[in-house]
Amino acid sequence: MQSLRHQRVRELLKREIGQIIRREIPTGDTGLITVTDVGLAGDLQSATVFVGIVGTSEQQRKGLELLKKDRLRIQGLLGRAVVLKYTPKLRFVRDDSIERGNRVLQILDELERTLPPS
């Protein structure tokens, strides 16, 4: 189980990275980017940032590409916003759990429409 400090740092990083992305990344070509979770190493020196990108497949690809390209700049902004001994090295990964959840809801709706009323 994670320590309370570890959980608090994860939530803080999630919130701050989300704010940095909203402020610094334009939504036109990249779709809407949201931070869904942050996986933090035990030593707090590296973090995997899970992002959901709402938009076309081209926008999703461009959004993830832009995040990976701007990783060092985002890390620098994070280092100024959050005071930690080490600013974690960020790695961005696309999280498709929102899309999978929407697909499950769509399947349930289709099943509900095809089943006869009871």
C-alpha positions in Angstrom: 0.0 0.0 0.0 1.2 3.5 -0.8 2.1 5.9 1.9 -0.1 8.9 2.5 2.7 11.2 1.2 3.0 9.2 -2.0 -0.7 9.5 -2.6 -0.7 13.2 -1.9 2.2 13.8 -4.3 0.5 11.8 -7.0 -2.7 13.9 -6.7 -0.7 17.1 -6.6 1.2 16.1 -9.7 -2.0 15.1 -11.5 -3.7 18.5 -10.7 -0.6 20.6 -11.6 0.2 18.7 -14.8 -3.5 19.1 -15.9 -3.4 22.8 -15.3 -0.1 23.2 -17.2 -1.5 21.2 -20.2 -4.7 23.3 -20.2 -2.7 26.5 -20.1 0.1 25.6 -22.5 -1.3 23.2 -25.1 -3.8 24.6 -27.7 -6.9 22.4 -28.1 -7.4 23.1 -31.9 -5.2 20.5 -33.5 -4.7 18.2 -30.5 -8.2 17.7 -29.2 -9.1 18.0 -25.5 -6.3 16.6 -23.3 -7.1 15.5 -19.7 -4.8 13.9 -17.1 -6.6 10.8 -15.9 -4.0 9.4 -13.5 -0.3 9.7 -12.6 1.8 6.6 -11.7 4.6 7.6 -9.5 7.8 5.6 -8.8 8.6 4.8 -5.2 11.6 7.2 -5.1 9.4 10.0 -6.6 11.9 10.6 -9.4 9.8 9.4 -12.4 6.1 9.5 -13.2 3.9 8.0 -15.9 1.2 10.5 -16.8 -1.9 8.8 -18.2 -3.8 11.2 -20.5 -7.2 10.9 -22.2 -7.5 12.7 -25.5 -11.0 13.5 -26.8 -11.0 14.1 -30.6 -10.4 12.4 -33.9 -7.8 9.7 -34.2 -5.6 12.3 -35.9 -6.0 14.8 -33.1 -5.2 12.1 -30.5 -2.0 11.2 -32.4 -1.0 14.8 -32.6 -1.9 15.4 -29.0 0.3 12.6 -27.7 3.1 13.6 -30.1 3.0 17.2 -28.8 3.1 16.1 -25.2 6.1 13.9 -25.8 7.8 16.7 -27.7 7.1 19.3 -25.0 7.9 16.9 -22.1 10.9 18.8 -20.9 9.1 22.1 -21.0 6.2 20.7 -19.0 8.7 19.2 -16.6 10.3 22.6 -16.1 7.0 24.3 -15.5 6.0 21.5 -13.0 9.3 22.0 -11.2 8.5 25.7 -10.7 4.9 24.9 -9.6 5.6 22.0 -7.2 8.4 22.1 -4.6 10.0 18.6 -4.3 13.5 17.5 -3.8 13.5 16.1 -7.4 11.1 17.0 -10.2 9.9 13.7 -11.5 10.9 12.7 -15.1 7.6 12.6 -17.0 6.5 9.9 -19.4 3.1 10.4 -21.2 0.9 7.5 -22.1 -2.5 7.6 -23.8 -5.3 6.2 -21.5 -8.2 4.8 -23.5 -10.3 3.8 -20.5 -12.8 6.6 -21.2 -13.3 5.3 -24.8 -13.6 1.7 -23.5 -16.2 2.8 -21.0 -18.2 4.7 -23.6 -18.1 1.6 -25.8 -19.4 -0.5 -23.0 -22.3 1.9 -22.4 -23.0 2.0 -26.2 -23.2 -1.9 -26.2 -25.5 -1.8 -23.2 -27.8 0.7 -24.9 -27.9 -1.5 -28.1 -28.7 -4.6 -26.0 -31.5 -2.7 -24.2 -33.1 -1.6 -27.5 -33.0 -5.1 -29.0 -34.4 -7.0 -26.0 -38.2 -7.2 -25.8 -39.8 -5.3 -22.9 -40.6 -7.5 -19.9 
